[in-house]
Amino acid sequence: MSAARLLVFLGNPGPEYARTRHNAAWLLADSLSFAPRLTWRRKFKGVTAALGDLLLLKPETLMNASGESVQACARFHRLDAPRILVVHDDIELDFGRFERKSGGGLGGHNGLRDIARALGTRDFERFRLGVGRPGGSDVAAYVLSRFSAEEQAELSGYLVRAAGELESYLQAEGFGILS
């Protein structure tokens, strides 16, 4: 297997989803300190970029079909599931919180479910971005909605903190090219 690492940012394509909770990971990708150095290219039903051995992928399938893109990229680069880190929104975490997790349950997240199906395992890492729990029972409408005015006011700082944590983890993993 390769020494490379695949960093996947889940989201939905299209301007109608651009600033929604479900696209929190795409917003984080744009907040990384090294984001201006990336050149994105269309490949694997998404857009990809590379920085040394760090591969980045934003699947451009709908969220629920993310596994197609992730599987194609992982197969091409000969990466097994433990070398994949998926950044995604999570309603089980309060807005402003984030955490890294290895394997385990999928928390009802259809994007994660499709990736697990495509890879044949849940043994990939996750970087969870809290978007809060909906007040009602319509989870789909909630994650596809835009952040509240209060959240919007805090969003930039939240993304900078989360990007810093993700970059610190990648540095600890030996990706010193990020600085």
C-alpha positions as CSV (number, residue, x, y, z in Angstrom):
1,M,0.0,0.0,0.0
2,S,1.0,3.6,-0.5
3,A,2.3,6.0,2.1
4,A,-0.1,8.6,0.8
5,R,-3.1,9.7,2.7
6,L,-6.5,10.6,1.3
7,L,-8.4,13.5,2.8
8,V,-12.1,13.5,1.7
9,F,-14.4,16.5,2.2
10,L,-18.1,15.5,1.9
11,G,-20.6,17.9,0.4
12,N,-23.2,18.4,-2.3
13,P,-22.4,20.1,-5.6
14,G,-24.4,23.1,-6.8
15,P,-24.9,26.7,-5.7
16,E,-28.1,25.8,-3.8
17,Y,-26.0,23.8,-1.3
18,A,-22.9,26.0,-1.1
19,R,-23.4,27.4,2.4
20,T,-25.5,24.7,3.9
21,R,-24.7,22.6,7.0
22,H,-24.3,19.5,4.8
23,N,-21.4,21.3,3.1
24,A,-19.5,22.2,6.2
25,A,-16.6,20.0,5.1
26,W,-16.3,21.9,1.8
27,L,-16.2,25.1,3.8
28,L,-13.5,23.7,6.0
29,A,-11.4,22.6,2.9
30,D,-11.4,26.3,1.8
31,S,-10.3,27.4,5.3
32,L,-7.1,25.3,5.4
33,S,-4.0,27.4,5.6
34,F,-2.6,25.6,2.5
35,A,-5.8,25.9,0.5
36,P,-4.4,28.7,-1.7
37,R,-1.6,26.4,-2.8
38,L,-3.9,23.7,-4.1
39,T,-4.8,23.2,-7.7
40,W,-8.1,21.3,-8.1
41,R,-8.7,19.0,-11.1
42,R,-11.8,17.0,-12.1
43,K,-11.3,13.3,-11.6
44,F,-13.0,10.4,-9.9
45,K,-16.4,12.0,-10.1
46,G,-15.1,14.9,-8.0
47,V,-12.3,17.3,-7.8
48,T,-8.9,16.3,-6.5
49,A,-5.7,18.1,-5.4
50,A,-2.4,16.9,-4.1
51,L,0.3,18.3,-1.8
52,G,3.1,15.9,-1.7
53,D,1.7,12.5,-0.4
54,L,-1.5,14.2,0.8
55,L,-4.3,13.7,-1.6
56,L,-7.5,15.7,-1.3
57,L,-10.9,14.9,-2.7
58,K,-14.3,16.6,-2.9
59,P,-16.7,14.1,-4.3
60,E,-19.1,15.9,-6.7
61,T,-21.7,13.2,-6.6
62,L,-24.6,13.9,-4.3
63,M,-23.7,13.2,-0.7
64,N,-25.6,9.9,-0.7
65,A,-23.4,8.6,-3.6
66,S,-20.0,9.8,-2.2
67,G,-18.7,6.2,-2.1
68,E,-18.4,6.1,-5.9
69,S,-15.9,8.9,-5.9
70,V,-14.0,7.8,-2.8
71,Q,-13.7,4.2,-4.0
72,A,-12.4,5.2,-7.4
73,C,-9.8,7.5,-6.0
74,A,-8.7,5.0,-3.3
75,R,-8.5,2.2,-5.8
76,F,-6.4,4.3,-8.3
77,H,-4.0,5.3,-5.6
78,R,-3.9,1.9,-3.9
79,L,-5.0,3.2,-0.5
80,D,-6.7,1.0,2.0
81,A,-9.5,2.3,4.3
82,P,-7.2,3.2,7.3
83,R,-5.4,5.7,5.0
84,I,-8.6,7.6,4.4
85,L,-9.9,10.4,6.5
86,V,-13.4,11.7,5.8
87,V,-14.4,15.2,6.9
88,H,-18.1,15.5,7.3
89,D,-21.0,17.4,9.1
90,D,-22.4,15.7,12.2
91,I,-25.7,16.5,13.9
92,E,-24.6,14.7,17.0
93,L,-22.1,17.4,17.8
94,D,-23.1,20.9,18.8
95,F,-22.3,23.7,16.4
96,G,-18.7,24.8,16.9
97,R,-17.4,21.4,18.1
98,F,-15.3,19.0,16.1
99,E,-13.5,15.7,16.8
100,R,-11.6,13.0,15.1
101,K,-12.9,9.4,15.3
102,S,-11.6,6.1,13.9
103,G,-14.1,3.6,12.5
104,G,-17.3,2.8,14.4
105,G,-20.9,3.7,13.7
106,L,-22.1,5.9,10.9
107,G,-24.5,8.0,12.9
108,G,-27.2,7.8,10.3
109,H,-25.0,9.8,7.9
110,N,-25.9,8.7,4.3
111,G,-22.6,9.9,2.9
112,L,-20.6,7.8,5.4
113,R,-22.9,4.9,4.8
114,D,-22.2,5.0,1.1
115,I,-18.5,5.2,1.6
116,A,-18.6,2.2,4.0
117,R,-20.6,0.3,1.4
118,A,-18.2,1.2,-1.4
119,L,-15.1,0.4,0.6
120,G,-16.6,-2.7,2.2
121,T,-15.6,-1.5,5.6
122,R,-16.2,1.2,8.3
123,D,-12.5,1.2,9.2
124,F,-11.7,4.7,7.9
125,E,-11.1,7.8,10.0
126,R,-13.5,10.7,10.3
127,F,-13.2,14.3,11.3
128,R,-16.6,15.3,12.5
129,L,-17.8,18.9,12.2
130,G,-20.7,19.7,14.6
131,V,-23.7,21.4,13.0
132,G,-26.1,20.9,15.9
133,R,-29.3,18.9,16.1
134,P,-32.5,20.0,14.4
135,G,-35.3,21.1,16.6
136,G,-37.8,19.0,14.7
137,S,-37.7,15.6,13.2
138,D,-36.8,16.6,9.6
139,V,-33.1,15.9,9.6
140,A,-32.7,16.1,5.8
141,A,-34.3,19.6,5.7
142,Y,-32.1,20.7,8.5
143,V,-28.7,19.6,7.1
144,L,-29.7,21.0,3.7
145,S,-30.5,24.4,5.2
146,R,-28.2,27.4,5.7
147,F,-26.6,28.2,9.0
148,S,-28.6,30.5,11.3
149,A,-27.6,34.2,11.5
150,E,-26.0,33.5,14.9
151,E,-24.1,30.5,13.5
152,Q,-23.1,32.5,10.4
153,A,-21.5,35.1,12.7
154,E,-19.4,32.4,14.4
155,L,-18.7,30.2,11.3
156,S,-15.4,31.7,10.2
157,G,-13.8,31.4,13.6
158,Y,-15.2,27.8,13.9
159,L,-13.7,26.8,10.6
160,V,-10.3,28.3,11.4
161,R,-10.2,26.4,14.7
162,A,-11.3,23.2,13.0
163,A,-8.7,23.7,10.2
164,G,-6.0,24.2,12.8
165,E,-6.9,21.0,14.6
166,L,-7.0,19.0,11.3
167,E,-3.6,20.5,10.2
168,S,-2.1,19.7,13.6
169,Y,-3.2,16.1,13.2
170,L,-1.8,15.9,9.7
171,Q,1.5,17.4,10.9
172,A,1.7,14.7,13.7
173,E,1.1,12.1,11.0
174,G,4.2,13.2,9.2
175,F,2.8,15.6,6.6
176,G,5.3,18.4,7.3
177,I,4.7,19.9,3.8
178,L,1.7,21.7,5.1
179,S,3.5,24.6,6.7
